[in-house]
């Protein structure tokens, strides 16, 4: 059965709330059982790799009080349900406050998160600060390697892109990207992507 992204997100929101209430009621939740064969997939043109078509952003949703166990349980339930229901791309940024820390805590609570495509960003200036921020992100997520790191809102992209490409070549990350949420910078984004 094929569903649209809109239907998936609507279902995820509904099921996330019910799952969160199940956890806070002290009930257990089944282990992940979704395989990549069950998911809607898209192909990354540069590599031919298939990744889940459904992604989840962490801005606001995962920006909670990290010491509030009930809120953390709810976010863990949302993330678990997202993965079980066929989602796979999880996106964050240091710009999103404590979202990466919450993601890391939630992932540690989930027994299995195979198929997760971990995407985050670098959002600072300077080569050293960029490297430190990337390492902090990896540690917060609790993963050995992140799949995608993007230069967030093109901040100091001239410095970060060479670093990210070197990290990719060394196998520390798998993909490199750039982002902008500012319409006035789309021409610059297109220029970077072409060159």
Backbone as CSV, one residue per row, in Angstrom:
resi,resn,N_x,N_y,N_z,CA_x,CA_y,CA_z,C_x,C_y,C_z
1,UNK,0.838,-1.177,0.000,0.000,0.000,0.000,0.885,1.241,0.000
2,UNK,0.574,2.193,-0.855,1.347,3.413,-0.954,0.586,4.561,-0.306
3,UNK,1.293,5.363,0.509,0.661,6.528,1.123,1.449,7.772,0.740
4,UNK,0.785,8.912,0.820,1.461,10.167,0.519,2.212,10.645,1.754
5,UNK,3.130,11.571,1.535,3.885,12.138,2.646,2.928,12.813,3.634
6,UNK,1.953,13.537,3.104,0.982,14.223,3.961,0.213,13.233,4.836
7,UNK,-0.217,12.117,4.248,-0.917,11.087,5.014,-0.011,10.498,6.087
8,UNK,1.256,10.264,5.723,2.209,9.695,6.666,2.386,10.611,7.867
9,UNK,2.595,11.912,7.608,2.825,12.861,8.689,1.589,12.964,9.578
10,UNK,0.417,12.969,8.969,-0.825,13.014,9.745,-0.924,11.778,10.637
11,UNK,-0.640,10.592,10.060,-0.691,9.364,10.840,0.353,9.386,11.948
12,UNK,1.554,9.866,11.636,2.623,9.906,12.611,2.237,10.782,13.796
13,UNK,1.636,11.926,13.516,1.219,12.822,14.595,0.185,12.154,15.490
14,UNK,-0.781,11.478,14.876,-1.819,10.800,15.644,-1.232,9.649,16.445
15,UNK,-0.441,8.808,15.781,0.105,7.637,16.465,1.153,8.039,17.491
16,UNK,1.884,9.131,17.244,2.870,9.598,18.211,2.234,9.987,19.518
17,UNK,1.078,10.626,19.447,0.385,11.003,20.661,-0.110,9.776,21.418
18,UNK,-0.673,8.818,20.703,-1.169,7.617,21.375,-0.014,6.800,21.925
19,UNK,1.086,6.731,21.209,2.247,5.989,21.679,2.829,6.652,22.908
20,UNK,2.881,7.982,22.892,3.413,8.694,24.048,2.581,8.404,25.285
21,UNK,1.266,8.345,25.137,0.430,8.049,26.296,0.631,6.620,26.767
22,UNK,0.918,5.677,25.839,1.176,4.299,26.235,2.445,4.218,27.076
23,UNK,3.466,4.955,26.700,4.721,4.901,27.441,4.546,5.514,28.819
24,UNK,3.873,6.654,28.896,3.710,7.297,30.190,2.809,6.477,31.099
25,UNK,1.982,5.597,30.516,1.148,4.720,31.334,1.942,3.519,31.829
26,UNK,3.229,3.432,31.450,4.078,2.365,31.935,4.039,1.101,31.097
27,UNK,3.396,1.137,29.960,3.338,-0.039,29.098,4.593,-0.126,28.244
28,UNK,4.921,-1.321,27.841,6.077,-1.475,26.973,5.660,-1.264,25.531
29,UNK,6.648,-1.050,24.679,6.416,-0.814,23.264,7.217,-1.837,22.484
30,UNK,6.667,-2.429,21.426,7.396,-3.465,20.699,8.666,-2.947,20.044
31,UNK,9.622,-3.852,19.864,10.870,-3.503,19.185,10.584,-3.158,17.734
32,UNK,11.473,-2.418,17.128,11.326,-2.047,15.727,11.297,-3.287,14.852
33,UNK,10.415,-3.275,13.871,10.325,-4.439,12.990,10.336,-4.060,11.523
34,UNK,10.382,-2.771,11.229,10.339,-2.337,9.835,11.664,-2.628,9.138
35,UNK,11.589,-3.113,7.916,12.805,-3.303,7.134,12.816,-2.289,6.009
36,UNK,13.984,-2.077,5.426,14.078,-1.094,4.349,13.224,-1.501,3.152
37,UNK,12.884,-2.793,3.032,12.034,-3.243,1.940,10.607,-2.718,2.068
38,UNK,10.177,-2.392,3.306,8.823,-1.921,3.556,8.688,-0.412,3.340
39,UNK,9.770,0.281,3.203,9.748,1.740,3.163,9.663,2.264,1.738
40,UNK,9.095,3.447,1.619,9.172,4.170,0.351,10.574,4.743,0.274
41,UNK,11.249,4.491,-0.825,12.649,4.880,-0.942,12.862,5.851,-2.103
42,UNK,13.950,6.603,-2.018,14.404,7.477,-3.083,15.886,7.191,-3.300
43,UNK,16.358,7.468,-4.504,17.750,7.212,-4.840,18.539,8.512,-4.787
44,UNK,19.707,8.477,-4.136,20.622,9.608,-4.151,21.364,9.539,-5.484
45,UNK,21.184,10.524,-6.361,21.766,10.445,-7.712,23.282,10.241,-7.738
46,UNK,24.012,10.877,-6.829,25.478,10.806,-6.877,26.033,9.431,-6.515
47,UNK,25.273,8.644,-5.734,25.796,7.356,-5.263,24.938,6.162,-5.666
48,UNK,23.676,6.418,-5.991,22.756,5.317,-6.276,22.197,4.687,-5.020
49,UNK,22.602,5.178,-3.854,22.092,4.638,-2.588,20.610,4.955,-2.440
50,UNK,19.885,3.978,-1.929,18.464,4.175,-1.644,18.302,4.580,-0.182
51,UNK,17.566,5.680,0.034,17.283,6.129,1.397,15.781,6.325,1.549
52,UNK,15.278,6.280,2.775,13.848,6.478,2.986,13.376,7.836,2.468
53,UNK,12.220,7.838,1.825,11.655,9.070,1.272,11.047,9.956,2.356
54,UNK,10.709,9.366,3.483,10.066,10.112,4.567,11.114,10.560,5.571
55,UNK,11.115,11.871,5.842,12.060,12.427,6.796,11.345,13.165,7.909
56,UNK,12.084,13.408,8.976,11.541,14.107,10.137,12.535,15.176,10.558
57,UNK,12.077,16.412,10.639,12.905,17.501,11.146,12.746,17.587,12.653
58,UNK,13.742,18.133,13.314,13.714,18.160,14.777,13.546,19.556,15.363
59,UNK,13.467,20.571,14.499,13.310,21.932,15.003,11.977,22.048,15.740
60,UNK,11.975,22.608,16.889,10.838,22.790,17.786,10.348,21.471,18.389
61,UNK,10.074,20.459,17.590,9.534,19.198,18.100,10.459,18.576,19.149
62,UNK,11.759,18.637,18.931,12.712,18.021,19.850,13.404,19.043,20.753
63,UNK,12.963,20.285,20.705,13.526,21.333,21.568,12.712,21.396,22.855
64,UNK,13.004,20.459,23.748,12.245,20.322,24.995,13.192,20.447,26.188
65,UNK,12.643,20.393,27.373,13.444,20.340,28.588,14.038,18.937,28.666
66,UNK,15.357,18.827,28.516,16.002,17.510,28.448,15.903,16.736,29.756
67,UNK,15.562,17.399,30.850,15.429,16.712,32.133,13.998,16.285,32.433
68,UNK,13.065,16.608,31.547,11.660,16.232,31.732,11.452,14.830,31.149
69,UNK,11.384,13.823,32.004,11.290,12.430,31.563,10.031,12.164,30.742
70,UNK,8.929,12.788,31.100,7.688,12.582,30.354,7.822,13.122,28.924
71,UNK,8.405,14.289,28.784,8.624,14.861,27.448,9.619,14.012,26.647
72,UNK,10.658,13.538,27.307,11.640,12.691,26.640,11.011,11.365,26.217
73,UNK,10.159,10.797,27.079,9.435,9.575,26.697,8.581,9.809,25.455
74,UNK,7.916,10.954,25.411,7.049,11.269,24.270,7.874,11.402,22.985
75,UNK,9.030,12.076,23.055,9.867,12.228,21.862,10.473,10.896,21.430
76,UNK,10.807,10.052,22.399,11.309,8.712,22.077,10.230,7.917,21.354
77,UNK,9.004,8.027,21.820,7.890,7.317,21.184,7.660,7.820,19.760
78,UNK,7.752,9.121,19.565,7.578,9.690,18.223,8.666,9.174,17.292
79,UNK,9.907,9.201,17.764,11.018,8.741,16.932,10.907,7.247,16.638
80,UNK,10.550,6.455,17.635,10.384,5.014,17.436,9.275,4.742,16.418
81,UNK,8.154,5.418,16.567,7.027,5.214,15.657,7.378,5.675,14.241
82,UNK,8.095,6.766,14.147,8.564,7.265,12.852,9.366,6.187,12.125
83,UNK,10.286,5.553,12.826,11.119,4.511,12.221,10.315,3.259,11.900
84,UNK,9.430,2.849,12.811,8.605,1.660,12.592,7.688,1.842,11.393
85,UNK,7.177,3.037,11.200,6.209,3.301,10.136,6.859,3.597,8.789
86,UNK,8.170,3.471,8.681,8.819,3.620,7.388,9.632,4.875,7.202
87,UNK,9.663,5.750,8.186,10.508,6.936,8.098,11.960,6.549,8.295
88,UNK,12.856,7.427,7.939,14.257,7.077,8.118,15.213,8.245,8.164
89,UNK,14.929,9.327,7.441,15.825,10.473,7.425,15.458,11.381,8.600
90,UNK,16.401,11.575,9.505,16.195,12.441,10.666,17.162,13.607,10.551
91,UNK,16.626,14.826,10.601,17.421,16.026,10.367,17.447,16.902,11.612
92,UNK,18.615,17.486,11.885,18.745,18.413,12.998,19.791,19.471,12.675
93,UNK,20.114,20.277,13.680,21.122,21.325,13.538,21.490,21.827,14.930
94,UNK,22.732,22.281,15.116,23.071,22.935,16.374,22.211,24.180,16.617
95,UNK,21.658,24.741,15.544,20.792,25.912,15.646,19.491,25.598,16.401
96,UNK,19.131,24.316,16.514,17.848,23.938,17.087,17.915,23.708,18.592
97,UNK,18.797,24.378,19.271,18.886,24.267,20.718,19.307,22.876,21.159
98,UNK,18.511,22.264,22.015,18.858,20.953,22.589,18.350,19.780,21.755
99,UNK,17.858,20.042,20.560,17.259,18.972,19.744,18.206,17.801,19.536
100,UNK,19.491,18.068,19.271,20.432,16.969,19.036,20.646,16.140,20.302
101,UNK,20.663,16.794,21.447,20.805,16.067,22.707,19.590,15.172,22.945
102,UNK,18.408,15.688,22.656,17.175,14.907,22.814,17.176,13.728,21.848
103,UNK,17.600,13.957,20.617,17.694,12.865,19.644,18.610,11.769,20.172
104,UNK,19.777,12.160,20.666,20.724,11.178,21.192,20.145,10.375,22.340
105,UNK,19.474,11.044,23.265,18.865,10.338,24.397,17.773,9.383,23.903
106,UNK,16.984,9.841,22.932,15.909,8.991,22.397,16.484,7.786,21.663
107,UNK,17.527,7.993,20.865,18.133,6.871,20.133,18.715,5.837,21.084
108,UNK,19.274,6.284,22.206,19.813,5.325,23.183,18.699,4.507,23.829
109,UNK,17.502,5.046,23.898,16.367,4.324,24.482,15.734,3.338,23.495
110,UNK,16.008,3.518,22.213,15.453,2.635,21.186,16.459,1.523,20.944
111,UNK,16.012,0.283,21.085,16.925,-0.849,20.965,17.618,-0.916,19.614
112,UNK,16.876,-0.662,18.562,17.405,-0.842,17.219,16.957,0.331,16.351
113,UNK,17.905,0.955,15.688,17.536,2.040,14.773,18.293,1.901,13.467
114,UNK,18.411,0.650,12.998,19.001,0.393,11.685,18.156,1.104,10.631
115,UNK,18.798,1.578,9.602,18.079,2.260,8.534,17.923,3.744,8.764
116,UNK,18.363,4.237,9.935,18.316,5.662,10.207,19.342,6.379,9.328
117,UNK,18.915,7.429,8.658,19.809,8.288,7.886,19.936,9.574,8.679
118,UNK,21.071,9.758,9.368,21.283,10.864,10.296,21.850,12.075,9.570
119,UNK,21.093,13.156,9.575,21.495,14.388,8.885,21.514,15.548,9.868
120,UNK,22.622,16.256,9.893,22.688,17.456,10.715,23.462,18.528,9.960
121,UNK,23.790,19.599,10.650,24.376,20.751,9.980,25.520,21.327,10.793
122,UNK,26.328,22.128,10.139,27.326,22.938,10.820,26.844,24.380,10.687
123,UNK,26.855,25.102,11.805,26.278,26.444,11.840,27.132,27.336,12.747
124,UNK,28.312,27.638,12.267,29.243,28.482,12.996,30.241,29.032,11.987
125,UNK,31.175,29.845,12.456,32.211,30.363,11.567,33.567,29.818,11.984
126,UNK,34.448,29.690,11.005,35.807,29.250,11.272,35.979,27.750,11.173
127,UNK,37.129,27.343,10.690,37.427,25.930,10.484,37.443,25.153,11.800
128,UNK,38.162,25.665,12.791,38.264,24.965,14.079,36.903,24.861,14.755
129,UNK,36.165,25.972,14.783,34.844,25.954,15.420,33.898,25.002,14.687
130,UNK,34.015,24.959,13.361,33.188,24.038,12.591,33.478,22.590,12.941
131,UNK,34.756,22.249,13.006,35.140,20.879,13.345,34.655,20.514,14.746
132,UNK,34.821,21.421,15.706,34.373,21.174,17.085,32.864,20.957,17.105
133,UNK,32.127,21.787,16.379,30.671,21.667,16.366,30.229,20.343,15.750
134,UNK,30.879,19.924,14.691,30.548,18.646,14.048,30.807,17.488,15.008
135,UNK,31.928,17.514,15.717,32.232,16.453,16.682,31.229,16.452,17.833
136,UNK,30.837,17.637,18.289,29.818,17.725,19.341,28.499,17.126,18.866
137,UNK,28.127,17.396,17.617,26.888,16.835,17.065,26.949,15.309,17.062
138,UNK,28.061,14.763,16.589,28.218,13.311,16.544,28.102,12.709,17.946
139,UNK,28.736,13.344,18.926,28.674,12.855,20.302,27.263,12.971,20.870
140,UNK,26.571,14.076,20.587,25.208,14.244,21.084,24.266,13.188,20.509
141,UNK,24.410,12.897,19.210,23.578,11.873,18.580,23.942,10.488,19.110
142,UNK,25.193,10.316,19.538,25.642,9.015,20.025,25.940,8.034,18.906
143,UNK,26.273,8.544,17.737,26.557,7.695,16.586,28.040,7.770,16.236
144,UNK,28.566,6.683,15.697,29.961,6.682,15.268,30.177,7.595,14.068
145,UNK,29.149,7.657,13.210,29.282,8.449,11.987,27.916,9.031,11.622
146,UNK,27.934,10.264,11.147,26.717,10.896,10.641,26.674,10.700,9.128
147,UNK,25.480,10.570,8.580,25.346,10.321,7.150,25.533,11.585,6.320
148,UNK,24.923,12.673,6.748,24.942,13.915,5.974,25.213,15.083,6.902
149,UNK,26.153,15.926,6.517,26.355,17.201,7.214,26.268,18.301,6.161
150,UNK,25.430,19.285,6.472,25.197,20.387,5.555,25.646,21.693,6.196
151,UNK,26.083,22.631,5.396,26.390,23.971,5.891,25.044,24.687,6.017
152,UNK,24.678,25.020,7.246,23.356,25.583,7.526,23.293,27.057,7.123
153,UNK,22.281,27.358,6.315,22.039,28.732,5.845,23.288,29.385,5.255
154,UNK,24.130,28.547,4.637,25.328,28.989,3.916,26.336,29.720,4.793
155,UNK,26.226,29.589,6.119,27.111,30.311,7.026,28.560,29.834,6.872
156,UNK,29.420,30.694,6.389,30.850,30.438,6.191,31.082,29.192,5.338
157,UNK,30.285,29.061,4.291,30.362,27.861,3.451,31.719,27.698,2.783
158,UNK,32.384,28.833,2.482,33.692,28.761,1.832,34.711,28.026,2.701
159,UNK,34.566,28.152,4.017,35.460,27.477,4.966,35.021,26.035,5.194
160,UNK,33.719,25.815,5.379,33.228,24.499,5.796,33.202,23.453,4.693
161,UNK,32.887,23.849,3.475,32.787,22.834,2.421,34.088,22.055,2.203
162,UNK,35.254,22.707,2.143,36.481,21.917,2.001,36.700,20.950,3.173
163,UNK,36.377,21.395,4.391,36.497,20.517,5.565,35.564,19.322,5.443
164,UNK,34.319,19.576,5.057,33.347,18.489,4.930,33.752,17.511,3.836
165,UNK,34.259,18.025,2.722,34.707,17.124,1.654,35.885,16.269,2.103
166,UNK,36.796,16.852,2.895,37.927,16.077,3.432,37.421,15.006,4.401
167,UNK,36.439,15.344,5.240,35.868,14.366,6.168,35.177,13.239,5.408
168,UNK,34.520,13.588,4.318,33.871,12.566,3.496,34.916,11.632,2.891
169,UNK,35.981,12.198,2.389,37.033,11.392,1.775,37.672,10.439,2.788
170,UNK,37.729,10.859,4.046,38.302,10.026,5.101,37.293,9.016,5.660
171,UNK,36.032,9.108,5.216,35.006,8.188,5.684,34.336,8.588,6.986
172,UNK,34.566,9.829,7.449,33.958,10.287,8.693,32.502,10.688,8.516
173,UNK,32.127,11.111,7.315,30.739,11.387,6.953,30.515,10.819,5.554
174,UNK,29.253,10.647,5.189,28.963,10.028,3.899,28.566,11.026,2.820
175,UNK,27.875,12.097,3.201,27.390,13.070,2.229,27.596,14.479,2.764
176,UNK,27.723,15.425,1.830,27.954,16.836,2.133,26.861,17.639,1.450
177,UNK,26.391,18.686,2.115,25.366,19.527,1.502,25.412,20.956,2.001
178,UNK,24.564,21.784,1.424,24.379,23.168,1.846,22.883,23.439,1.911
179,UNK,22.481,24.330,2.803,21.068,24.676,2.927,20.906,26.181,3.029
180,UNK,19.722,26.632,2.710,19.306,27.988,3.062,17.788,28.016,3.157
181,UNK,17.315,28.751,4.128,15.871,28.960,4.260,15.504,30.378,3.834
182,UNK,16.482,31.077,3.297,16.276,32.466,2.885,16.132,32.540,1.366
183,UNK,14.973,32.925,0.893,14.713,33.016,-0.538,15.678,33.912,-1.275
184,UNK,16.122,34.960,-0.620,17.040,35.907,-1.265,18.398,35.283,-1.561
185,UNK,18.685,34.111,-0.986,19.989,33.470,-1.181,19.920,32.252,-2.105
186,UNK,18.793,32.023,-2.734,18.666,30.862,-3.615,19.617,30.914,-4.809
187,UNK,19.869,32.103,-5.340,20.815,32.214,-6.449,22.212,31.790,-6.003
188,UNK,22.600,32.226,-4.806,23.905,31.832,-4.271,23.965,30.329,-4.040
189,UNK,22.891,29.760,-3.506,22.822,28.317,-3.279,22.985,27.564,-4.602
190,UNK,22.295,28.017,-5.616,22.391,27.373,-6.923,23.817,27.469,-7.474
191,UNK,24.442,28.619,-7.302,25.826,28.801,-7.759,26.763,27.819,-7.036
192,UNK,26.611,27.671,-5.737,27.454,26.741,-4.970,27.248,25.322,-5.454
193,UNK,26.018,24.941,-5.680,25.718,23.583,-6.103,26.295,23.292,-7.499
194,UNK,26.279,24.277,-8.373,26.806,24.073,-9.732,28.334,24.023,-9.763
195,UNK,28.969,24.740,-8.834,30.433,24.813,-8.865,31.058,23.897,-7.846
